[in-house]
Amino acid sequence: MPGSTDSSTRTMGVLTVGGLVVVTAYTVALGSNGWLWFGWVVLGLITLGMVATRST
């Protein structure tokens, strides 16, 4: 289903941006945590992969 691909990609984008906000807030409030940033980078790469491979 073409519509579901766009929807899932959009959802991943929202989760990635939301994750960035959460990780940034955590870093400001409690100090940096490398594992959180690593997890966010992995999530971002997965999202970029989904954007790159979606059918147009």
KOLLUM-371539 format. One record per atom (N, C-alpha, C): atom name; x, y, z; residue number from 0; residue in one letter. Coordinates in nm, 4 decimals, padded with zeros to 6 digits. Example, Ala and Ser with C-alpha at 12.3 -4.5 7.8 and 13.67 -1.06 7.14 Angstrom:
REM KOLLUM-371539
a->N, u->01.3190, v->-00.5690, w->00.7800, k->0, r->a;
a->CA, u->01.2300, v->-00.4500, w->00.7800, k->0, r->a;
a->C, u->01.3200, v->-00.3300, w->00.7800, k->0, r->a;
a->N, u->01.2850, v->-00.2250, w->00.7080, k->1, r->s;
a->CA, u->01.3670, v->-00.1060, w->00.7140, k->1, r->s;
a->C, u->01.2900, v->00.0030, w->00.7870, k->1, r->s;
This chain:
REM KOLLUM-371539
a->N, u->00.0837, v->-00.1185, w->00.0000, k->0, r->m;
a->CA, u->00.0000, v->00.0000, w->00.0000, k->0, r->m;
a->C, u->00.0878, v->00.1244, w->00.0000, k->0, r->m;
a->N, u->00.0813, v->00.2056, w->-00.1005, k->1, r->p;
a->CA, u->00.1656, v->00.3240, w->-00.1069, k->1, r->p;
a->C, u->00.1394, v->00.4229, w->00.0061, k->1, r->p;
a->N, u->00.0171, v->00.4378, w->00.0482, k->2, r->g;
a->CA, u->-00.0150, v->00.5335, w->00.1536, k->2, r->g;
a->C, u->00.0464, v->00.4974, w->00.2868, k->2, r->g;
a->N, u->00.0540, v->00.3671, w->00.3173, k->3, r->s;
a->CA, u->00.1077, v->00.3253, w->00.4460, k->3, r->s;
a->C, u->00.2576, v->00.3505, w->00.4543, k->3, r->s;
a->N, u->00.3275, v->00.3434, w->00.3415, k->4, r->t;
a->CA, u->00.4706, v->00.3712, w->00.3416, k->4, r->t;
a->C, u->00.4958, v->00.5167, w->00.3787, k->4, r->t;
a->N, u->00.4213, v->00.6086, w->00.3188, k->5, r->d;
a->CA, u->00.4369, v->00.7492, w->00.3533, k->5, r->d;
a->C, u->00.4005, v->00.7744, w->00.4984, k->5, r->d;
a->N, u->00.2964, v->00.7087, w->00.5453, k->6, r->s;
a->CA, u->00.2525, v->00.7267, w->00.6832, k->6, r->s;
a->C, u->00.3582, v->00.6752, w->00.7812, k->6, r->s;
a->N, u->00.4153, v->00.5584, w->00.7544, k->7, r->s;
a->CA, u->00.5154, v->00.5043, w->00.8458, k->7, r->s;
a->C, u->00.6433, v->00.5865, w->00.8429, k->7, r->s;
a->N, u->00.6792, v->00.6388, w->00.7261, k->8, r->t;
a->CA, u->00.7972, v->00.7242, w->00.7167, k->8, r->t;
a->C, u->00.7752, v->00.8544, w->00.7934, k->8, r->t;
a->N, u->00.6552, v->00.9108, w->00.7798, k->9, r->r;
a->CA, u->00.6224, v->01.0331, w->00.8526, k->9, r->r;
a->C, u->00.6248, v->01.0071, w->01.0040, k->9, r->r;
a->N, u->00.5730, v->00.8928, w->01.0461, k->10, r->t;
a->CA, u->00.5723, v->00.8565, w->01.1880, k->10, r->t;
a->C, u->00.7151, v->00.8431, w->01.2401, k->10, r->t;
a->N, u->00.8015, v->00.7789, w->01.1628, k->11, r->m;
a->CA, u->00.9413, v->00.7664, w->01.2043, k->11, r->m;
a->C, u->01.0078, v->00.9033, w->01.2136, k->11, r->m;
a->N, u->00.9754, v->00.9931, w->01.1222, k->12, r->g;
a->CA, u->01.0305, v->01.1279, w->01.1282, k->12, r->g;
a->C, u->00.9878, v->01.2006, w->01.2544, k->12, r->g;
a->N, u->00.8601, v->01.1861, w->01.2887, k->13, r->v;
a->CA, u->00.8090, v->01.2502, w->01.4110, k->13, r->v;
a->C, u->00.8766, v->01.1901, w->01.5335, k->13, r->v;
a->N, u->00.8926, v->01.0580, w->01.5364, k->14, r->l;
a->CA, u->00.9596, v->00.9933, w->01.6494, k->14, r->l;
a->C, u->01.1058, v->01.0365, w->01.6594, k->14, r->l;
a->N, u->01.1720, v->01.0535, w->01.5461, k->15, r->t;
a->CA, u->01.3115, v->01.0955, w->01.5468, k->15, r->t;
a->C, u->01.3254, v->01.2372, w->01.6016, k->15, r->t;
a->N, u->01.2406, v->01.3281, w->01.5554, k->16, r->v;
a->CA, u->01.2450, v->01.4661, w->01.6059, k->16, r->v;
a->C, u->01.2073, v->01.4692, w->01.7538, k->16, r->v;
a->N, u->01.1044, v->01.3935, w->01.7905, k->17, r->g;
a->CA, u->01.0660, v->01.3853, w->01.9321, k->17, r->g;
a->C, u->01.1782, v->01.3286, w->02.0171, k->17, r->g;
a->N, u->01.2473, v->01.2277, w->01.9641, k->18, r->g;
a->CA, u->01.3605, v->01.1700, w->02.0363, k->18, r->g;
a->C, u->01.4716, v->01.2710, w->02.0555, k->18, r->g;
a->N, u->01.4966, v->01.3537, w->01.9530, k->19, r->l;
a->CA, u->01.5976, v->01.4575, w->01.9657, k->19, r->l;
a->C, u->01.5616, v->01.5552, w->02.0771, k->19, r->l;
a->N, u->01.4351, v->01.5932, w->02.0843, k->20, r->v;
a->CA, u->01.3904, v->01.6850, w->02.1894, k->20, r->v;
a->C, u->01.4111, v->01.6218, w->02.3268, k->20, r->v;
a->N, u->01.3741, v->01.4949, w->02.3410, k->21, r->v;
a->CA, u->01.3866, v->01.4261, w->02.4702, k->21, r->v;
a->C, u->01.5338, v->01.4127, w->02.5098, k->21, r->v;
a->N, u->01.6184, v->01.3704, w->02.4165, k->22, r->v;
a->CA, u->01.7604, v->01.3524, w->02.4481, k->22, r->v;
a->C, u->01.8251, v->01.4864, w->02.4816, k->22, r->v;
a->N, u->01.7881, v->01.5911, w->02.4090, k->23, r->t;
a->CA, u->01.8428, v->01.7235, w->02.4381, k->23, r->t;
a->C, u->01.7982, v->01.7721, w->02.5758, k->23, r->t;
a->N, u->01.6704, v->01.7534, w->02.6084, k->24, r->a;
a->CA, u->01.6205, v->01.7938, w->02.7403, k->24, r->a;
a->C, u->01.6905, v->01.7158, w->02.8507, k->24, r->a;
a->N, u->01.7103, v->01.5864, w->02.8311, k->25, r->y;
a->CA, u->01.7807, v->01.5036, w->02.9302, k->25, r->y;
a->C, u->01.9230, v->01.5544, w->02.9503, k->25, r->y;
a->N, u->01.9899, v->01.5868, w->02.8379, k->26, r->t;
a->CA, u->02.1279, v->01.6349, w->02.8458, k->26, r->t;
a->C, u->02.1356, v->01.7672, w->02.9210, k->26, r->t;
a->N, u->02.0412, v->01.8564, w->02.8954, k->27, r->v;
a->CA, u->02.0410, v->01.9863, w->02.9639, k->27, r->v;
a->C, u->02.0131, v->01.9678, w->03.1131, k->27, r->v;
a->N, u->01.9180, v->01.8812, w->03.1458, k->28, r->a;
a->CA, u->01.8759, v->01.8664, w->03.2851, k->28, r->a;
a->C, u->01.9731, v->01.7821, w->03.3677, k->28, r->a;
a->N, u->02.0209, v->01.6716, w->03.3107, k->29, r->l;
a->CA, u->02.0957, v->01.5751, w->03.3916, k->29, r->l;
a->C, u->02.2377, v->01.5482, w->03.3430, k->29, r->l;
a->N, u->02.2764, v->01.6059, w->03.2324, k->30, r->g;
a->CA, u->02.4098, v->01.5826, w->03.1787, k->30, r->g;
a->C, u->02.4057, v->01.4840, w->03.0635, k->30, r->g;
a->N, u->02.5124, v->01.4831, w->02.9882, k->31, r->s;
a->CA, u->02.5183, v->01.4035, w->02.8662, k->31, r->s;
a->C, u->02.5227, v->01.2540, w->02.8967, k->31, r->s;
a->N, u->02.4554, v->01.1785, w->02.8132, k->32, r->n;
a->CA, u->02.4589, v->01.0334, w->02.8205, k->32, r->n;
a->C, u->02.4867, v->00.9828, w->02.6793, k->32, r->n;
a->N, u->02.6043, v->00.9261, w->02.6586, k->33, r->g;
a->CA, u->02.6461, v->00.8819, w->02.5272, k->33, r->g;
a->C, u->02.5542, v->00.7785, w->02.4652, k->33, r->g;
a->N, u->02.4982, v->00.6907, w->02.5468, k->34, r->w;
a->CA, u->02.4094, v->00.5871, w->02.4938, k->34, r->w;
a->C, u->02.2816, v->00.6459, w->02.4375, k->34, r->w;
a->N, u->02.2292, v->00.7501, w->02.5022, k->35, r->l;
a->CA, u->02.1099, v->00.8149, w->02.4481, k->35, r->l;
a->C, u->02.1378, v->00.8789, w->02.3122, k->35, r->l;
a->N, u->02.2514, v->00.9470, w->02.3017, k->36, r->w;
a->CA, u->02.2867, v->01.0099, w->02.1744, k->36, r->w;
a->C, u->02.3136, v->00.9046, w->02.0681, k->36, r->w;
a->N, u->02.3792, v->00.7948, w->02.1063, k->37, r->f;
a->CA, u->02.4032, v->00.6861, w->02.0123, k->37, r->f;
a->C, u->02.2701, v->00.6297, w->01.9622, k->37, r->f;
a->N, u->02.1761, v->00.6073, w->02.0529, k->38, r->g;
a->CA, u->02.0445, v->00.5565, w->02.0147, k->38, r->g;
a->C, u->01.9723, v->00.6517, w->01.9216, k->38, r->g;
a->N, u->01.9840, v->00.7818, w->01.9489, k->39, r->w;
a->CA, u->01.9181, v->00.8791, w->01.8623, k->39, r->w;
a->C, u->01.9810, v->00.8794, w->01.7227, k->39, r->w;
a->N, u->02.1131, v->00.8672, w->01.7150, k->40, r->v;
a->CA, u->02.1806, v->00.8627, w->01.5848, k->40, r->v;
a->C, u->02.1350, v->00.7393, w->01.5066, k->40, r->v;
a->N, u->02.1245, v->00.6253, w->01.5739, k->41, r->v;
a->CA, u->02.0774, v->00.5038, w->01.5069, k->41, r->v;
a->C, u->01.9345, v->00.5240, w->01.4568, k->41, r->v;
a->N, u->01.8479, v->00.5804, w->01.5398, k->42, r->l;
a->CA, u->01.7101, v->00.6086, w->01.4989, k->42, r->l;
a->C, u->01.7074, v->00.7028, w->01.3785, k->42, r->l;
a->N, u->01.7915, v->00.8043, w->01.3803, k->43, r->g;
a->CA, u->01.7994, v->00.8969, w->01.2675, k->43, r->g;
a->C, u->01.8452, v->00.8284, w->01.1397, k->43, r->g;
a->N, u->01.9416, v->00.7390, w->01.1505, k->44, r->l;
a->CA, u->01.9898, v->00.6671, w->01.0327, k->44, r->l;
a->C, u->01.8830, v->00.5738, w->00.9768, k->44, r->l;
a->N, u->01.8079, v->00.5094, w->01.0640, k->45, r->i;
a->CA, u->01.6976, v->00.4242, w->01.0185, k->45, r->i;
a->C, u->01.5931, v->00.5086, w->00.9465, k->45, r->i;
a->N, u->01.5621, v->00.6253, w->01.0029, k->46, r->t;
a->CA, u->01.4649, v->00.7147, w->00.9397, k->46, r->t;
a->C, u->01.5148, v->00.7605, w->00.8031, k->46, r->t;
a->N, u->01.6416, v->00.7994, w->00.7946, k->47, r->l;
a->CA, u->01.6978, v->00.8398, w->00.6653, k->47, r->l;
a->C, u->01.6931, v->00.7249, w->00.5647, k->47, r->l;
a->N, u->01.7189, v->00.6039, w->00.6113, k->48, r->g;
a->CA, u->01.7095, v->00.4883, w->00.5237, k->48, r->g;
a->C, u->01.5687, v->00.4675, w->00.4718, k->48, r->g;
a->N, u->01.4698, v->00.4879, w->00.5594, k->49, r->m;
a->CA, u->01.3300, v->00.4742, w->00.5168, k->49, r->m;
a->C, u->01.2946, v->00.5815, w->00.4135, k->49, r->m;
a->N, u->01.3413, v->00.7033, w->00.4342, k->50, r->v;
a->CA, u->01.3148, v->00.8117, w->00.3398, k->50, r->v;
a->C, u->01.3806, v->00.7816, w->00.2058, k->50, r->v;
a->N, u->01.5025, v->00.7291, w->00.2103, k->51, r->a;
a->CA, u->01.5767, v->00.7028, w->00.0869, k->51, r->a;
a->C, u->01.5164, v->00.5882, w->00.0066, k->51, r->a;
a->N, u->01.4559, v->00.4910, w->00.0742, k->52, r->t;
a->CA, u->01.4069, v->00.3723, w->00.0042, k->52, r->t;
a->C, u->01.2583, v->00.3745, w->-00.0259, k->52, r->t;
a->N, u->01.1859, v->00.4780, w->00.0191, k->53, r->r;
a->CA, u->01.0430, v->00.4800, w->-00.0067, k->53, r->r;
a->C, u->01.0155, v->00.4978, w->-00.1563, k->53, r->r;
a->N, u->00.9091, v->00.4365, w->-00.2009, k->54, r->s;
a->CA, u->00.8749, v->00.4466, w->-00.3428, k->54, r->s;
a->C, u->00.8050, v->00.5781, w->-00.3701, k->54, r->s;
a->N, u->00.8349, v->00.6374, w->-00.4849, k->55, r->t;
a->CA, u->00.7729, v->00.7662, w->-00.5185, k->55, r->t;
a->C, u->00.6658, v->00.7473, w->-00.6231, k->55, r->t;
